[in-house]
Amino acid sequence: MNWENLKYLLAFYRAGSLSSAADRLGVDATTVSRRLTALQKEIGTQLLERSASGSLELTSAGQKAVTYGETLETSLNVLTSELTGAGLAEEGMVRISSVPVVNTRILMPQVSRFCRRHPGIELHLASEIRNVSLTRRETDMAIRLGRPRDGGQNVTARRIAVLEHAAYGPAGVCAEDLPWITYHENMSFLPQARWMADHLKGEGAAIARIRPSDLEGVIEAVAAGIGRSIIPKRLAGTDHRLQMLDAPKPDLQREVWLMQHADQAGLARMLAVSRWIEELFS
């Protein structure tokens, strides 16, 4: 198998279309299509197919190829760094941008442990709702809850986890009679906000008279006994103030993506931080 062709499949998966993949790679869409056709011939398996809407999508074999391709990509980056001797020192600053709830509930509790293992690395955690730009070097890494729609040729993005959701209420309280805590209208695009809007309206469910603007606010509102809501298990499962409810059981998942500069991916400090983040979400 030609590794260069596999890189085109990864680019298509991350970009979502031939034209967007071409933009990331700095080539034209015809080149991307030709490379993907060559890859399918090499493997002898169809990796792409047209959906009912006409868009090009991965087959199950294509999805499996992407999973192994991402693992291979990481291994090659590590090998390149070690063989060239570049960036072998685990020293320097790493700026990480994420939404507040990820920083406070996933990263921050483990920072001390990371610093003991890597004393030469200084972490800068920025809690931001807006999507900062890696291409403008506003940050070194970004954790996104959802497939990134921006980036660029010099930015790598890979899915590191999938968050499952459940209904949660305050611990020690019968939550069946509690109202539902939904989101501020500015955050109505969130998957859990859309799910509640679609499923609760028809049931005539009571809605709490408070609408937080972020997930951290929702968790705190539930913990305070104001109501119940839909929360990612990874974020709520370790909070003793919350209890998972038997119903409803939302069929809802949210992807976690890690973005960073391609030219920094092989540096020792970046590898240490990216591995740490992946471990925390695994």
ABEGO torsion letter per residue (X at the ends): XBAAAAAAAAAAAAAGBAAAAAAAAGBBAAAAAAAAAAAAAAAGBBABBBBAAGBBBBBAAAAAAAAAAAAAAAAAAAAAAAAAGBGABBBEBBBBBBBAAAAAAAAAAAAAAAAAABAABBBBBBBBABBBBAAAGABABBBBBEBBABEEAABBBBBABBBBBBBBBBBGBBAAABBBBBBBAAAAABAAAAAAAAAAAAAGBBBBABBBABAAAAAAAAAAGAEBBBBBAAAAAABAABBBBAOBBBBBBBBBBBBBBAAAAABAAAAAAAAAAAAAAX
